[in-house]
Amino acid sequence: RAGSLPGKDPATSIATRRGEGRPRRSDFMPRPDARAASGTARPTRGPPTHPSVVRVHSPSVSDLSSLIATGEPFVASGLLSGWAALGWTPRGLASSPLGAAETCVRLHRIAPLAVPFEGEGVYVQATLAEFGRWLEGGGSRAGLDGGNLSAFPRSEYTGYCDYQEMAALFASEPDALAAVDWSHVLAAAHLSEVVASGADSHAADGSRSTLWLGSEGAGTPAHYDAYGVNFVAQCA
């Protein structure tokens, strides 16, 4: 994962992420003299060059397995048709029982070309419903039902709710974990036999997933995760 997650609607982004491995402190810090994943240094002159990201539609388990084996980023579409999480739009979360979940939203004042760091924003406690209404309402409407977020006009701030462990976030709504299904990906990563054995460490539902919600312009400075493999599902 690098940077923000662009959604179908450019105004909001909702994604779930599954990571195989444990993060280290270095994963959340900017890296000077960043190098490409292949280990080659950036060119000393001229703009950096980037290989085209492979994009596939409705790949088979075999195709996914081959892509994972390359160790390179790729985008696969057509794999979320059975996910109930596709209904987790800001408006949908605001009107569902899941909206009662309490979380923390990181806010940054909008500034052109600025790259906000995690410690530079304002952190506000809110429910998912309040954040959903803030994302949907914007400007003057945010003050009607945005809770603590009402003090931050939607037109002046970006909002980011990141690294939300689904198992903890939805502790009172455990059925929410079934809204995601990583079985296709786990099979491609040769972990299906672990799932079949009943081991919780590789459950195909959301028990090992994190939820990310954000407005346009919200994101994390580009970085390279130094652990495991990340799978990101763009839900809305």
Order of alpha helices (4+ residues) and beta strands (2+ residues): beta-beta-alpha-beta-alpha-beta-beta-alpha-alpha-beta-alpha-alpha-alpha-beta-beta
